Amino acid sequence: MNEETTVEAVAPRLRAGVLRLARRLRVDRDHSALSNNKIAVLSHLAREGESTPSRISRDERQHPQSLTRVFAELAGDGLIERIIDPGDGRRSRLRLTPAGRAAFDRDMALRDRWLVGALGGLGADELSVLADAARILDRIGRTDGI
């Protein structure tokens, strides 16, 4: 391991690159795109299926209170629906509606448009490295770290 590939050397470079990329994806998306919090909820439900509001809050690392309005807006727009938990009638579960799935897919396509263009100039070796990096970044993002 050389000096450039130590954890201490890679961490700040990775952070800076991820933040720059996230900023570009946010700025260059279509203005009709859904908010990041709405996308987080729809993404969770697309990935996990039905879920409780508290599990979504926990998994997305959000305060439950900050998602209450998001849940209400998504339900009001017909993108999610609230159903009674069959195991505990006092609790509710959320699930993606077909319209919610379509809105999520449409939004992801809008967000990917710029990235596809940016990746278009890369060679096969660089794309392969990025494919590996994407899997690693996803794994890192799913852990609690230290």
N, C-alpha and C positions, 0 to 999 in steps of 0.2 A: 504494500500500500504506500503510494507516494503522498507528499504533502497535499496535493490537490484533491485526493480522494478520501481524506479523513472525514469523519462525521462532522467535525467542527468546521471544516472548510466547505463541505457540500451544503450543509443546512442553510446558511445565509444566501448562497447562490440559488438554491432551489426555491426558497421562500420568495426571493425577489422575482424569479421567473414565473412562479405560479401566480403571484399577485399581479404582475404585469399582464399575463395572459387572461386572468379573471377580469381585470379592468377592461381589456380590449373586448372580451366577449360581452360584457355588460354594456359598454358604450356602443358597440357596432351592431347590436341587435335591433330589430325592428321596434318602433315605438308602440306597436300594438301588442308586444309580448307581455306575458303575465309577470307579476312581481316575483322577486326571488323567493319570498316566503310562500307564495301560492304554488310556485314550481316545486319547492321543497315538499309541500304536502302532497301534491299530485304525484310527484316522483315516488314518494314513500308508498302511497297507495297502489301505484302501478307495479312497484317492485314487491311489496309485501301482501297485497290484497287487503281485506278488511283489517281495520286497526282501531284502537281506542285513541281518543284525543291525547291522553296522557302518554301513551307509547310513542305517538308521532312526536310530541314535544320532546320526550327523552331522546329518541333516536336522532332527531334533527338538532339536538342541543339548543332548544329554544325554551323560554319560559312559557308555561301553559297560557298565561294571561296574554302574552304577545301574539298567540295564534288564535285566540277566541274570535276576534273580528275576521281573521282570514278564513276560518272554518265557516263562519256565518256568510261571508261574501261568496265563497265557493259554493255553498249550499244554495244561496239565493240565485246564483247564476246557473244552477242545475249541473254543476261540474262534479259535485260529490253529493251523497245522500247520507242522512243520519238514520240508523236503524237501531232498534232495541236489541241489546245484548241478550241472546237466548239463554245464557247461563245466569244472568243477573239483570232482571227487568228494570233495575234502577240505573243501569249504565247504558251508554250508547256506544255504538261503533260507527265508524265512517267507512264508506266505500266509494270508489270511483264509479261514475256513471259512464255510459257510452259517450256522451257529450264531453265529459271530463277527459276521457282517454283521447278523444279526437283533439281537444284543445291542447293537451299535453304534447301529443305527437306533433301538432302544428307548431307549437312554440319551440320544441327541440329542433325542428327543421330550420326555423328562423335563426336560432342561436348557432346552429352548425354551419350556416351558409358562409359566414366570414372565415371560419376555421378551415373549411374545405378548400376555400380559395388560398389560404395561407399555406396549407399543406401541399397544395398542388405543385409547388416548385421544388419539393424535396425528392430525393432519390429513394430507391427501394431500401437501401441500408439505413438511411435516416428514419424512414417510416417504420421499419422493423424495430429500431431503438425506441421510437415513440410508442409503439404498441406495447413493448415491454414496460416502458416507463408508466404508461397509463394503468396497467395492471398493478404495478407497485404503488403508484399514487392512490389508487382506489383502496388498496389494502391498508396503507398508512392512514387514509381518511376514515376508515372504519374502526381504528383502534383508539384507545384512550391515551396512548403515548406512555409517558413515564408514570 
